[in-house]
Amino acid sequence: MSSTSGGVVPRSIPAAVAGVFALVFAAILLVVGYVLIKFGFEPAPLLLGFVLGKLMEENLRRALIISRGSMETFITHPVSGGLLAVAAILLVIALLPSIRKGRDEVFTE
């Protein structure tokens, strides 16, 4: 039996390539995780985004198909319009401290 006619060596090459790919992918994730920790990102919201992101995307796509691509449906319906308004208010409240901090740093120089 020769090793070049489908023996041990040719069959092990895909496994070795897959192993190298997994190692490189793990190293990339390690670097991304380190950068996120260094910049102070909270892990809980990121995890929620990864878990719920696909579900939210599918439902957004479904809503756009039903409304024939019109984004207006999110504003004209009271429930979705109210939820969008609350989300916008919460976003502004969350960003105000960082905006004020930046302005204070600019005016002290």
C-alpha positions as CSV (number, residue, x, y, z in Angstrom):
1,M,0.0,0.0,0.0
2,S,1.5,3.4,-1.0
3,S,0.9,6.5,0.9
4,T,0.2,8.6,-2.2
5,S,-2.9,6.7,-3.4
6,G,-5.3,7.8,-0.7
7,G,-3.3,6.5,2.3
8,V,-2.7,8.2,5.6
9,V,-0.9,11.3,4.5
10,P,-3.5,12.8,2.1
11,R,-6.4,12.1,4.4
12,S,-4.7,13.9,7.3
13,I,-4.0,17.1,5.4
14,P,-7.6,18.5,5.8
15,A,-7.6,17.7,9.5
16,A,-4.3,19.6,9.9
17,V,-5.6,22.5,7.9
18,A,-8.8,22.6,10.0
19,G,-6.7,22.5,13.2
20,V,-4.6,25.4,12.0
21,F,-7.7,27.4,11.1
22,A,-9.2,26.7,14.5
23,L,-6.0,27.9,16.2
24,V,-5.8,31.1,14.1
25,F,-9.5,31.8,14.8
26,A,-9.0,31.3,18.5
27,A,-6.0,33.7,18.5
28,I,-8.0,36.3,16.6
29,L,-10.8,36.0,19.2
30,L,-8.3,36.3,22.0
31,V,-7.0,39.6,20.5
32,V,-10.5,41.0,20.0
33,G,-11.4,40.0,23.6
34,Y,-8.3,41.7,25.0
35,V,-9.0,44.9,23.0
36,L,-12.6,44.9,24.2
37,I,-11.6,44.5,27.8
38,K,-8.9,47.2,27.5
39,F,-11.5,49.7,26.1
40,G,-13.9,48.9,28.9
41,F,-16.7,47.2,27.0
42,E,-19.2,45.4,29.2
43,P,-19.6,41.7,28.4
44,A,-23.3,41.4,29.2
45,P,-24.6,43.8,26.5
46,L,-22.3,42.2,23.9
47,L,-23.6,38.7,24.8
48,L,-27.2,39.9,24.5
49,G,-26.4,41.4,21.1
50,F,-24.9,38.2,19.9
51,V,-27.7,36.0,21.2
52,L,-30.6,38.3,20.2
53,G,-29.1,39.9,17.1
54,K,-30.2,37.2,14.6
55,L,-33.7,37.0,16.0
56,M,-34.1,40.8,15.8
57,E,-32.7,40.8,12.2
58,E,-35.2,38.1,11.1
59,N,-38.1,40.0,12.6
60,L,-37.0,43.3,11.1
61,R,-36.8,41.6,7.7
62,R,-40.2,40.1,8.2
63,A,-41.7,43.4,9.1
64,L,-40.2,45.1,6.1
65,I,-41.5,42.4,3.8
66,I,-45.0,42.9,5.3
67,S,-44.8,46.6,4.9
68,R,-43.3,46.3,1.4
69,G,-40.1,47.9,2.4
70,S,-41.5,51.0,4.0
71,M,-39.7,52.1,7.1
72,E,-42.7,54.4,7.8
73,T,-44.6,51.5,9.4
74,F,-42.3,51.7,12.5
75,I,-43.3,55.3,13.1
76,T,-47.0,55.4,12.2
77,H,-48.0,52.5,14.5
78,P,-48.4,53.7,18.1
79,V,-46.6,50.8,19.8
80,S,-43.6,50.7,17.6
81,G,-43.4,54.5,17.5
82,G,-43.5,54.7,21.3
83,L,-40.8,52.0,21.6
84,L,-38.6,53.9,19.2
85,A,-39.1,57.1,21.1
86,V,-38.3,55.5,24.4
87,A,-35.1,53.9,22.8
88,A,-34.0,57.3,21.4
89,I,-34.5,58.9,24.8
90,L,-32.6,56.2,26.6
91,L,-29.8,56.5,24.1
92,V,-29.5,60.3,24.6
93,I,-29.5,59.8,28.4
94,A,-26.8,57.2,28.1
95,L,-24.6,59.5,25.9
96,L,-25.1,62.8,27.8
97,P,-22.4,62.1,30.4
98,S,-19.7,61.4,27.8
99,I,-20.7,64.4,25.8
100,R,-20.5,66.7,28.8
101,K,-17.2,65.2,29.9
102,G,-15.8,65.9,26.4
103,R,-17.0,69.5,26.5
104,D,-15.6,70.1,29.9
105,E,-12.2,68.9,28.7
106,V,-12.3,71.2,25.7
107,F,-13.2,74.3,27.7
108,T,-10.6,73.7,30.4
109,E,-7.7,73.8,28.0
